[in-house]
Amino acid sequence: MTRPPPLLLLSLLLLLRIPGPCSGERSSSALEEIATEKEAEESHRQDSVSLLTFILLLTLTILTIWLFKHRRVRFLHETGLAMIYGLIVGVILRYGIPPTSGHDKPLSCSQEDRAYTTLLVNISGKFFEYTLKGEISPGKIHNVEQNDMLRKVTFDPEVFFNILLPPIIFHAGYSLKKRHFFRNLGSILVYAFLGTAVSCFIIGNLMYGVVKLMKLVGQLSDKFYYTDCLLFGAIISATDPVTVLAIFNELHADVDLYALLFGESVLNDAVAIVLSSSIVAYQPTGGNIHAFDAAAFFKSVGVFLGIFSGSFMMGVVTGVVTFTKLHCFPLLETALFFLMSWSTFLLAEACGFTGVVSVLFCGITQAHYTYNNLSVESRSRTKQLFEVLHFLAENFIFSYMGLALFTFQKHIFSPIFIIGAFIAVFLGRAAHIYPLSFFLNLGRRHKISWNFQHMLMFSGLRGAMAFALAIRDTATYSHQMMFSTTLLIVFFTVWIIGGGTTPMLSWLNISYLKPILTHSGPPLITTLPSWCGLIARCLSTPQVYENQEQLRDEDSDFILNDSDLTLTYGDTTITANGSSGSHAAVTSLDGRKTKSSSEEALERDLGTEAPEVMSRGTRLVFPLDA
């Protein structure tokens, strides 16, 4: 064996300050290398088991969703199922697997006045690298997690932000129903921006009172500042009514109610994350960093406006410049579209902006512009790709929520804080919806009715965004308490409020279609008289329309409301509400289509025939106002 030069060997020995090699030390070193390899192999095995656990959770969730859809069960949404399965697995991991590692020995570094992100430790002449996991209070120094498996299933919070959140937020923008969204854009912006700010400050101030009460009764064991309360208000103001929206879509609830709730939740997430960043950026100039400072306050407002506007512009610009000329290669076109969309999030984060805002508006812009420039196959592929990614990422997060209730080691549950948080969330949502709806109705042609307002109030669920914001920083006592409380609020809203959506719709007399009888064709709307349209729809299941391709239109933006659409199927012409308008074409007794007097006069003036749009054999005849 070739030995290194003596001078080099001497230099290495002096550098590492270890004695020269001997037979005993070489043997000990070999044993240590073997042990290290075994530990690495065991760690790899545990990584595989942890990932397999989540894949099995998702698989079980998908199978149960299929069973629920087959049985038409609506009292529990798929996200609630994922949370339940996560809870079950969390209990098994917590109480069914014994500890697999020895107790860590605390070392004292009294000469250092701060913690380091990376630490190099010299152990018998060998250097080992350690990374910072977080602060541990002195009272819990002996309760550090000793189960390696539980450590493996605890993910880095950045995984949620950089990997799981982008497809969820992008899909919300890319699948946006443009017509209904922009028709209610003014109200959506008021709810999302002003409403979220109102909710944040009301919840923050109420929780500050709760914290003062906890301190008075001796239930507060560490510091909890006013800025922490405001941060909790921003975190818990992020709504995620995925359960309610799914039920709305399945029951075909009112389109304006769906647009208001969906649009508010989409923009609300973006506002909440920027608002939380602005609160963190609040730094008074005085000695007390948590005291009120007018200059620091306006600086935080400027930070909010700067981050939001910068993120907005970056998302829009990226969406506009995302064009492809690869129509002949749909696979490459889809891959390039996917990478450009995801890079928007990472580019915004790298530039100091908010990726959630950028990727949201990138999705909205691409749905308007880039989507129309894609090949037909790429349009279908991109929609399906992001729909699948959104489904998997969302259910993964909700499964992890259930798991985190038992695997997270820094939980702080305070009954006073939890009860106060539920009350504050309720009052904050009420102040968010009712006063703003009153002022919006002053300028709206189509008023937001009381039953719609009650449904908007009821539908303020908390979900993935609130969880991701809360788990991102759990280093301090206050943030750990906020995270534990957020987790319980998410559980309650998804299970209780999500499960009560259908009864609430019925109780509030909000119209929706509930097919109950047949799914064999042809559809009853083609065989029953036009005045029986509502009954025909209620007695026909969605399978009828799925089997009749000519009744389906992929671009739902064509469907405006009950009075805007006339659909001709075979020799029968009906409107969306089952009746014929004075300006729509009607069917004569001999089966020939006749025109109204206003259409005939218009054709005589213009010398043209009535405009028709052909879509898969179905003629969509749009009425023209005289």
Secondary structure, 3 states (H helix, E strand, C coil): CCCCCHHHHHHHHHHHCCCCCCHHHHHHHHHHHHHHHHHHHHHHHHHHHHHHHHHHHHHHHHHHHHHHHHCCCCCCCHHHHHHHHHHHHHHHHHHHCCCCCCCCCCCCCCCCCCCCCEEEEEECCEEEEEECCCCCCHHHCCCCCCCHHHHHCCCCHHHHHHHHHHHHHHHHHHCCCHHHHHHCHHHHHHHHHHHHHHHHHHHHHHHHHHHHHHHHCCCCCCCCCHHHHHHHHHHHCCECCHHHHHHHHHHCCCHHHHHHHHHHHHHHHHHHHHHHHHHHCCCCCCCCCCCCCHHHHHHHHHHHHHHHHHHHHHHHHHHHHCCCCCCCCHHHHHHHHHHHHHHHHHHHHHCCCCHHHHHHHHHHHHHHCHHHHCCHHHHHHHHHHHHHHHHHHHHHHHHHHHHHHHHCCCCCCCHHHHHHHHHHHHHHHHHHHHHHHHHHHCCCCCCCCHHHHHHHHHCCCECHHHHHHHHCCCCCHHHHHHHHHHHHHHHHHHHHHHHCHHHHHHHCCCCCCCCCCECCCCCHHHCCCHHHHHHHHHCECHHHHHHCHHHCCCCHHHCCCCCCCEEEECCEEEECCCCCCCCCCEECCCCCEECCHHHHHHHHHHCCCCCCEEECCEEEECCCCC
